[in-house]
Amino acid sequence: VIGIVGGSGDFGQGLAGRLRAHGEEVLIGSRTPRGEFVSNAEACDRSDIIFFSVPPASIEGMARDLQFHLAGKIVVSVATSVVFRDGRPVAEAGPLSLAELVARAAPDARVVSGFHTVSAKTFAEVDRRLDEDVLLCGDDPEAKARVSELGEMVVEGRAVDAGPLVVSRWLETITAVLLNVNRRYHAHAGIRITGLP
Ligand SMILES: NC(=O)c1ccc[n+]([C@@H]2O[C@H](COP(=O)([O-])OP(=O)(O)OC[C@H]3O[C@@H](n4cnc5c(N)ncnc54)[C@H](OP(=O)(O)O)[C@@H]3O)[C@@H](O)[C@H]2O)c1
């Protein structure tokens, strides 16, 4: 089972729809359980892979609150460090990435960081082909391999291993570049890595 903390947002909804289309069982977590949404804690308890799809400012606190529900589980941080300044997207990377903050707040979780370059808008259009890769990083090779399998279900491209969790500091900022590209071209751009074997 795959849980999505904050799965009621655009990104979580798109991810859930795409994973379900491939036969995966998905539980959507919310702060206000209703209808098909369960509590975030229940989504964690009943899942073995948990996507953290909440706004960047709340991700560390959420990981701390849920830390005992996350022990031993694979946790995927998709949060980007983009903020809007005078209406323009900019990336403000702190000394630690958001994914590293999650790993610090939930020390027994197996944290993988990724999917930052997938636009929530195109993700949510579940029937639209996503001609792009997902970039992942993390310190647990087995967890990364499992999340790569899910990544390759939801995009047409491949899951590219960008290295250890520390790389998340730079991955989380790429979204600001893409948002500026999108503004220039009125698009929802993604990324393909070329030249790989
Ligand atoms: N937007 C993009 O194109 C994009 C691309 C790549 C990655 N991301 C990342 O994906 C994540 C989710 O994006 P999104 O656009 O789906 O976000 P969002 O709609 O702003 O938030 C997702 C969910 O988080 C919960 N939430 C909101 N405020 C919260 C708070 N203060 N504390 C705890 N939970 C809160 C809400 O669910 P409940 O009210 O049901 O609890 C909300 O539906 C973000 O971290 C973002 O950086 C976004």
The ligand as a Tripos MOL2 file, in Angstrom:
@<TRIPOS>MOLECULE
LIG
   48    52     1     0     0
SMALL
NO_CHARGES

@<TRIPOS>ATOM
      1 N1          3.0010   22.2720   -7.4370 N.am      1 LIG1
      2 C1          3.9240   21.6480   -8.1720 C.2       1 LIG1
      3 O1          3.9900   21.7620   -9.4230 O.2       1 LIG1
      4 C2          4.9080   20.7540   -7.4830 C.ar      1 LIG1
      5 C3          5.8550   20.0660   -8.2370 C.ar      1 LIG1
      6 C4          6.7210   19.2050   -7.5800 C.ar      1 LIG1
      7 C5          6.6530   19.0770   -6.2050 C.ar      1 LIG1
      8 N2          5.7430   19.8080   -5.4990 N.ar      1 LIG1
      9 C6          5.6930   19.6790   -4.0470 C.3       1 LIG1
     10 O2          4.6310   18.8000   -3.7550 O.3       1 LIG1
     11 C7          4.0770   19.1500   -2.4810 C.3       1 LIG1
     12 C8          2.5760   19.2280   -2.6270 C.3       1 LIG1
     13 O3          2.2310   20.1600   -3.6220 O.3       1 LIG1
     14 P1          0.7090   20.6370   -3.7780 P.3       1 LIG1
     15 O4          0.7080   21.6600   -4.8410 O.co2     1 LIG1
     16 O5         -0.1860   19.4530   -3.8780 O.co2     1 LIG1
     17 O6          0.5200   21.3380   -2.3390 O.3       1 LIG1
     18 P2         -0.7460   21.9300   -1.6070 P.3       1 LIG1
     19 O7         -1.9740   21.6790   -2.3940 O.co2     1 LIG1
     20 O8         -0.4420   23.3380   -1.1860 O.co2     1 LIG1
     21 O9         -0.7690   21.0720   -0.2570 O.3       1 LIG1
     22 C9         -1.0000   19.6900   -0.2740 C.3       1 LIG1
     23 C10        -1.8250   19.3060    0.9540 C.3       1 LIG1
     24 O10        -1.0800   19.5690    2.1490 O.3       1 LIG1
     25 C11        -1.9920   19.7960    3.2130 C.3       1 LIG1
     26 N3         -1.5780   21.0150    3.9160 N.ar      1 LIG1
     27 C12        -1.7640   22.3030    3.5290 C.ar      1 LIG1
     28 N4         -1.2500   23.1570    4.4410 N.ar      1 LIG1
     29 C13        -0.7230   22.3840    5.4190 C.ar      1 LIG1
     30 C14        -0.0580   22.6770    6.6370 C.ar      1 LIG1
     31 N5          0.1980   23.9360    7.0370 N.pl3     1 LIG1
     32 N6          0.3390   21.6290    7.4070 N.ar      1 LIG1
     33 C15         0.0920   20.3540    7.0220 C.ar      1 LIG1
     34 N7         -0.5420   20.0080    5.8730 N.ar      1 LIG1
     35 C16        -0.9390   21.0220    5.0950 C.ar      1 LIG1
     36 C17        -3.3810   19.9840    2.5970 C.3       1 LIG1
     37 O11        -4.1070   18.7910    2.8430 O.3       1 LIG1
     38 P3         -5.2210   18.6790    4.0120 P.3       1 LIG1
     39 O12        -5.8330   20.0390    4.1890 O.co2     1 LIG1
     40 O13        -6.1840   17.6760    3.4130 O.co2     1 LIG1
     41 O14        -4.4950   18.1850    5.1990 O.co2     1 LIG1
     42 C18        -3.1020   20.1130    1.1180 C.3       1 LIG1
     43 O15        -4.1260   19.5830    0.2930 O.3       1 LIG1
     44 C19         4.7300   20.4680   -2.0630 C.3       1 LIG1
     45 O16         5.7070   20.2190   -1.0920 O.3       1 LIG1
     46 C20         5.3720   20.9710   -3.3320 C.3       1 LIG1
     47 O17         6.5600   21.7050   -3.0670 O.3       1 LIG1
     48 C21         4.8570   20.6040   -6.0980 C.ar      1 LIG1
@<TRIPOS>BOND
     1     1     2 1
     2     2     3 2
     3     2     4 1
     4     4     5 ar
     5     4    48 ar
     6     5     6 ar
     7     6     7 ar
     8     7     8 ar
     9     8     9 1
    10     8    48 ar
    11     9    10 1
    12     9    46 1
    13    10    11 1
    14    11    12 1
    15    11    44 1
    16    12    13 1
    17    13    14 1
    18    14    15 2
    19    14    16 1
    20    14    17 1
    21    17    18 1
    22    18    19 2
    23    18    20 1
    24    18    21 1
    25    21    22 1
    26    22    23 1
    27    23    24 1
    28    23    42 1
    29    24    25 1
    30    25    26 1
    31    25    36 1
    32    26    27 ar
    33    26    35 ar
    34    27    28 ar
    35    28    29 ar
    36    29    30 ar
    37    29    35 ar
    38    30    31 1
    39    30    32 ar
    40    32    33 ar
    41    33    34 ar
    42    34    35 ar
    43    36    37 1
    44    36    42 1
    45    37    38 1
    46    38    39 2
    47    38    40 1
    48    38    41 1
    49    42    43 1
    50    44    45 1
    51    44    46 1
    52    46    47 1
@<TRIPOS>SUBSTRUCTURE
     1 LIG1         1 GROUP 0 **** ****
